[in-house]
Amino acid sequence: MTQSDVRPLLVYNLFPRYFPAITDWHAGVRHAKELGFNAVFINPFHETGFSGSLYAVKDYFRLNPLFLPGAADQADLSPLRRFVAQSRGDGLDVIMDLVINHTAFDANLTREHPEWYKRDRKERLVSPFAVDPADPKNVTVWGDLAEVKNRDASVQPALWKYWDAVVRFYQEAGFSGFRCDAAYKVPAGLWKMLIGNARERDSRVVFLAETLGCTLAQTQRLKSAGFDYLFNSVKWWNFDRPWCPQQHETFKKIAPSIGFAESHDTERLAAEQPGTIEMQKNRYLLSAIWSKGLLMPMGYEYGVKKRMDVVRGRPEDAAGGAWDLCGWVRGVNALKSARPLFMEEGAWKVLSTYDAGILVMRKDGAGGSCVVLVNKDWHCDRVVGRQEIATHLGVNTRMLRAFDEKTGETAVDEMIHLKPSEIVLFF
């Protein structure tokens, strides 16, 4: 499958802890469809271990009782299947988390198949950890998790067969995609087998590799696995250094990418500096045009400030947002969907210097070209004359102020006034 064969994904992250039960999830799907998304991603909904973290899976074939109405049977997945069927009936793909680098420390598998787990010298279960690439001294250990021996040849046949059974089970339940948690910690050979088998069952299935926080070498080792998407890091780009365009150029040789302004692993953008509606627009618009795929967690459109908590999150955490950007998000998604250039990975080139107050860059691809102006000042307006950027614009003589909800393309003004953090597009 080539990059052009992979369908563009506009993904709405439906956070299960924000709803009383699975029977309420479909309201979120209808909302996602109204905003112009074509897929929903659900964080883990399985039975959890002692910590209660959604990512500490105790049993892959039982549902988290938090998401079931009344005293429903955790082994009865019919509510989940009905939700998936409803969502696909509405035209949205449903993507689930696939967590196979580890399980809960007290998972059933630790008793049923103790040989599948890593052990220390005292034969105790080993917890996974992550090292900050920017600071090797910054190590995070997840003590509620137990790491699985996916690379151990002695247990591979049975263990890999088990993971394939998990994927097959949820494909049969109707899921059409998998976000692969900590993909870089799992051997590429295992992913290649799972993806290949899944595609034999459904040629349209998509696999998204979660690779944030890993090194370039770790990401490149996944090239042979056959992933449809990676997640990029455009969220953290401050327009001051070339690392992000360089990463984009490197990663697209592995797989197309998905941009996002925030995720369940990050703080809420509205709670960070400068905490303005202009910055909320800046990061979402940039994510939408930067790469082929796009993800938005629920609550972003309302400026929710409380971080998604995979251990203690509650429905009320999604209330009390700072604004309502639903109409604007719908417009940006429509812009992305209508412009082939924004539905492909393309190639980015920075045209101005990084020390300039306004960054000028261009995206080129099979779908044409677009020149992009970014006001790097979070707090103040900036003005640029058309003549100052004329050599950068070339044939792109129509301007679109995408920060405005209803403004269409216009001729380029003699003087272009940019609001704080504003991004202006030229076609």
C-alpha positions in Angstrom: 0.0 0.0 0.0 1.4 3.4 -1.0 1.0 6.7 0.7 -1.6 7.8 -1.9 -3.6 4.7 -1.2 -4.0 5.5 2.5 -7.3 7.3 3.1 -7.0 10.7 4.8 -8.2 10.5 8.4 -9.8 13.4 10.3 -10.1 11.8 13.7 -12.2 12.9 16.7 -10.9 11.4 20.0 -13.9 10.2 21.9 -12.7 9.9 25.5 -14.7 7.2 27.2 -14.4 8.6 30.7 -16.3 11.7 29.6 -19.5 9.6 29.3 -21.7 7.8 31.9 -21.8 4.6 29.7 -21.2 3.2 26.3 -24.9 3.8 25.4 -24.0 7.6 25.6 -21.0 7.4 23.2 -23.0 7.8 20.1 -23.9 11.4 20.9 -20.2 12.1 20.6 -20.1 10.4 17.2 -23.0 12.6 15.9 -21.2 15.7 17.2 -18.0 14.5 15.5 -19.8 14.0 12.2 -21.4 17.5 12.5 -17.8 18.9 12.9 -16.7 17.2 9.7 -14.6 14.3 11.1 -14.6 11.0 9.3 -13.4 8.8 12.1 -13.5 8.5 15.9 -10.8 7.1 18.1 -11.7 5.5 21.4 -9.2 5.1 24.2 -9.0 1.7 25.9 -12.4 0.4 27.1 -11.2 -2.9 28.5 -11.4 -4.1 32.1 -8.5 -2.4 34.0 -6.1 -3.4 36.7 -5.7 -2.1 40.3 -4.7 1.5 39.2 -7.9 2.0 37.1 -5.8 3.5 34.3 -7.4 2.9 30.9 -3.9 1.8 29.7 -3.5 -0.8 32.3 -5.5 -3.6 30.7 -6.5 -6.5 32.9 -8.5 -8.5 30.4 -8.7 -7.7 26.6 -12.0 -9.5 26.2 -14.0 -7.8 29.0 -15.4 -4.3 29.3 -14.5 -1.7 31.9 -17.5 -1.7 34.3 -17.3 2.1 34.4 -18.7 2.2 30.9 -21.5 -0.3 31.4 -25.1 0.7 32.4 -26.3 -0.9 35.7 -24.9 -4.3 36.5 -24.3 -5.4 32.9 -22.0 -8.4 32.2 -18.4 -7.3 31.5 -18.0 -10.2 29.1 -21.0 -9.1 27.1 -19.6 -6.9 24.3 -22.9 -6.4 22.6 -23.2 -2.7 23.7 -19.8 -2.1 22.2 -20.7 -3.8 19.0 -23.9 -1.8 18.7 -22.0 1.4 19.2 -19.5 0.5 16.4 -22.3 -0.5 14.1 -24.2 2.8 14.7 -21.0 4.8 14.1 -20.2 3.0 10.9 -23.8 3.4 9.8 -23.3 7.2 10.2 -20.3 7.0 7.9 -17.5 7.2 10.5 -14.6 4.7 10.9 -14.1 3.6 14.5 -10.5 3.2 15.7 -9.5 1.6 19.0 -6.4 1.6 21.1 -4.2 -1.5 20.8 -2.0 -1.8 23.9 0.4 -4.8 23.5 3.7 -3.6 24.9 2.4 -4.2 28.4 -0.6 -5.2 30.5 -1.8 -4.3 33.9 0.5 -5.5 36.7 -2.4 -7.7 37.9 -3.6 -8.8 34.5 -5.1 -12.2 34.1 -2.3 -13.1 31.7 0.3 -12.7 34.4 -1.3 -15.8 36.0 -2.4 -17.7 32.9 0.9 -17.1 31.0 3.6 -16.0 33.4 6.2 -17.0 30.9 5.1 -14.1 28.6 6.4 -11.4 31.0 9.8 -9.8 31.7 11.3 -10.6 35.1 14.1 -9.1 37.1 16.8 -11.1 38.9 14.4 -11.9 41.7 11.7 -13.1 39.2 9.5 -10.1 39.8 7.5 -8.5 37.0 9.2 -5.6 35.3 7.4 -2.4 34.6 7.9 -0.4 31.4 9.6 2.9 31.4 10.4 5.8 29.1 13.5 7.9 28.8 13.2 11.6 27.7 15.3 11.9 24.5 16.2 15.5 25.4 17.2 14.5 29.0 18.3 10.9 29.6 18.1 11.5 33.3 14.4 12.0 33.0 13.0 8.5 33.3 9.3 7.7 33.8 8.4 4.2 35.2 4.8 3.0 35.1 4.5 0.8 38.2 1.0 -0.3 37.5 2.1 -2.0 34.3 4.0 -5.2 33.5 6.1 -5.4 30.4 5.5 -8.3 27.9 8.3 -10.3 26.2 7.3 -9.7 22.6 10.9 -10.0 21.5 11.6 -13.4 23.2 11.8 -16.1 20.6 10.9 -18.8 23.1 7.4 -17.4 23.6 6.8 -15.7 20.3 4.6 -18.3 18.6 2.0 -18.4 21.3 2.2 -14.8 22.4 2.0 -13.3 18.9 -0.9 -15.7 18.1 -2.7 -14.2 21.1 -2.2 -10.6 19.9 -3.5 -11.6 16.5 -6.6 -13.1 18.1 -7.2 -9.8 19.9 -7.0 -7.9 16.6 -9.2 -10.4 14.9 -11.8 -10.3 17.7 -12.2 -6.5 17.4 -12.1 -6.5 13.7 -15.1 -8.9 13.9 -16.7 -6.5 16.3 -16.6 -3.9 13.5 -13.5 -1.8 14.3 -11.7 -0.5 11.2 -8.6 0.8 12.7 -6.1 0.5 15.6 -4.0 3.2 17.3 -0.9 1.2 18.4 0.2 2.5 21.8 4.0 2.8 22.3 4.5 1.2 18.8 8.3 1.7 18.9 8.6 -0.6 22.0 7.1 -3.5 20.0 9.2 -5.4 17.4 8.5 -4.4 13.8 8.1 -8.0 12.9 5.2 -8.4 15.3 3.5 -5.3 13.8 4.1 -6.6 10.3 2.5 -9.9 11.1 -0.5 -8.3 12.8 -1.0 -5.7 10.1 -0.6 -8.3 7.3 -3.1 -10.7 8.9 -5.6 -7.8 9.6 -5.4 -6.7 6.0 -6.2 -10.1 4.8 -9.4 -9.9 6.8 -10.2 -6.3 5.8 -8.2 -4.5 3.2 -9.4 -1.1 4.5 -8.1 -1.5 8.0 -5.7 1.2 9.2 -2.9 1.1 11.7 -1.7 4.2 13.5 1.7 4.1 15.2 2.0 6.1 18.4 5.7 7.0 18.4 5.9 10.3 20.4 8.9 10.6 22.6 11.0 8.0 20.8 14.2 8.6 18.8 14.4 8.9 15.1 16.2 5.6 14.9 13.3 3.9 16.8 10.8 5.4 14.4 12.8 4.3 11.4 12.9 0.7 12.6 9.1 0.6 12.1 9.3 1.4 8.4 9.1 -2.3 7.5 6.0 -2.9 9.7 3.5 -1.4 7.2 1.9 1.3 9.3 -0.5 3.6 7.6 0.2 6.6 9.8 2.6 8.0 12.4 1.8 10.9 14.7 3.9 14.0 14.1 5.2 16.6 16.5 4.0 19.8 14.9 2.2 20.7 18.1 5.5 21.6 19.7 7.0 23.7 16.9 7.5 27.3 17.8 8.5 28.4 14.2 12.0 29.2 15.4 14.1 26.2 14.2 14.0 23.9 11.2 13.5 20.6 13.1 9.8 20.2 12.4 10.0 20.5 8.5 13.1 18.3 8.7 11.1 15.7 10.7 8.2 15.9 8.3 10.5 15.2 5.3 12.1 12.2 7.1 8.9 10.7 8.5 6.9 10.8 5.3 9.4 8.3 3.9 8.1 5.9 6.5 4.4 6.7 6.5 2.0 9.7 6.3 1.5 11.5 9.6 -1.3 12.8 11.8 -1.1 16.3 13.3 -2.7 17.3 16.5 -2.8 20.4 18.8 -3.2 18.3 22.0 -3.9 14.7 23.0 -4.8 12.7 26.0 -1.0 12.6 26.8 -0.6 16.3 26.9 -1.8 19.3 28.8 -4.8 21.1 27.4 -3.7 23.9 25.1 -6.3 26.3 26.6 -4.6 25.8 30.0 -1.1 26.7 28.7 0.4 30.0 27.8 -0.9 32.2 26.3 -4.3 30.5 26.7 -5.9 32.6 24.0 -8.5 31.7 21.4 -6.1 32.8 18.7 -3.5 30.2 19.8 -6.3 27.6 19.9 -6.9 28.4 16.3 -3.2 28.6 15.4 -2.4 25.1 16.5 -5.5 23.5 15.1 -5.2 25.1 11.7 -1.5 24.3 11.6 -2.3 20.6 12.4 -5.0 20.5 9.8 -2.9 21.8 6.9 0.5 20.3 7.9 0.0 16.6 7.1 -2.4 14.1 5.7 -4.1 13.1 8.9 -5.6 15.2 11.8 -6.7 14.4 15.3 -8.7 16.5 17.8 -9.6 15.3 21.3 -13.1 16.1 22.5 -13.3 19.3 24.4 -10.7 21.1 22.3 -13.5 22.9 20.4 -14.8 24.3 23.7 -11.4 25.3 25.2 -11.6 22.8 28.0 -8.7 23.3 30.4 -8.7 20.1 32.5 -6.4 17.5 31.2 -7.8 14.2 30.1 -7.1 11.9 33.0 -6.9 8.2 32.1 -7.1 7.2 35.8 -9.6 9.6 37.4 -11.3 11.4 34.5 -15.1 12.1 34.9 -17.8 13.5 32.6 -17.8 16.8 34.5 -14.1 17.3 33.5 -15.3 18.1 30.0 -17.6 20.9 31.1 -16.9 24.6 31.5 -14.9 25.4 28.4 -13.5 28.9 27.7 -15.2 29.3 24.3 -17.2 27.6 21.5 -15.2 27.0 18.3 -17.5 24.3 16.8 -18.5 26.4 13.8 -14.9 27.4 13.2 -13.6 23.8 13.5 -16.2 22.7 11.1 -15.0 25.3 8.6 -11.3 24.2 9.0 -12.2 20.6 8.5 -14.2 21.5 5.4 -11.2 23.5 4.1 -8.9 20.5 4.7 -11.4 18.1 3.0 -11.9 20.4 0.0 -8.2 21.0 -0.7 -6.3 17.9 -2.0 -3.1 19.6 -0.9 -4.2 19.5 2.7 -5.3 15.8 2.4 -1.8 14.7 1.5 1.6 14.8 3.2 3.2 17.1 0.7 6.5 18.9 1.1 7.2 21.9 3.3 9.8 24.6 2.7 10.4 27.6 4.9 11.0 30.7 2.8 11.8 33.4 5.4 14.4 33.4 8.1 13.6 31.9 11.5 14.4 35.1 13.3 11.7 37.1 11.5 8.6 38.1 13.3 6.5 36.6 10.5 7.3 33.1 9.2 6.7 32.5 5.5 6.6 28.9 4.3 5.1 26.9 1.4 3.5 23.5 1.0 3.7 21.8 -2.3 2.2 18.5 -3.4 0.1 16.7 -6.1 -2.8 18.9 -5.0 -1.0 22.2 -5.8 0.7 24.7 -3.5 -0.1 27.0 -0.7 2.0 29.8 0.9 1.5 30.3 4.6 2.1 33.3 6.8 2.4 32.9 10.5 2.4 35.7 13.1 4.9 34.3 15.6 3.9 36.9 18.2 1.3 35.4 20.6 0.2 38.7 22.0 0.5 41.5 19.4 -0.7 42.2 15.8 1.9 42.4 13.1 1.7 44.0 9.7 3.5 43.0 6.5 3.3 44.7 3.1 2.5 42.7 0.0 5.7 43.8 -1.7 7.7 42.4 1.2 6.4 38.9 0.5 5.8 39.2 -3.3 8.8 37.0 -4.2 7.5 34.3 -1.9 3.9 34.3 -3.2 4.7 33.6 -6.9 1.4 32.6 -8.5 -0.4 32.3 -5.2 -2.4 35.6 -5.5 -5.5 34.7 -3.6 -5.6 35.2 0.2 -7.7 33.2 2.7 -8.0 34.4 6.3 -8.8 31.0 7.8 -9.1 32.5 11.4 -12.4 34.0 10.3 -15.4 31.7 10.0 -17.1 33.0 6.9 -14.4 34.9 5.0 -13.6 33.4 1.5 -10.6 34.0 -0.8 -9.8 37.6 -1.6 -7.1 39.4 -3.5 -3.9 40.0 -1.6 -4.1 43.3 0.4 -1.4 45.9 0.0 -0.9 45.7 3.8 -1.7 42.5 5.6 -2.7 42.8 9.2 -2.2 39.6 11.2 -3.8 39.1 14.6 -1.8 37.6 17.4 -0.8 34.0 16.4 -2.8 34.3 13.1 -2.1 32.1 10.1 -3.0 33.3 6.7 -3.1 31.2 3.6 -2.3 32.1 -0.1 -3.4 30.0 -3.1 
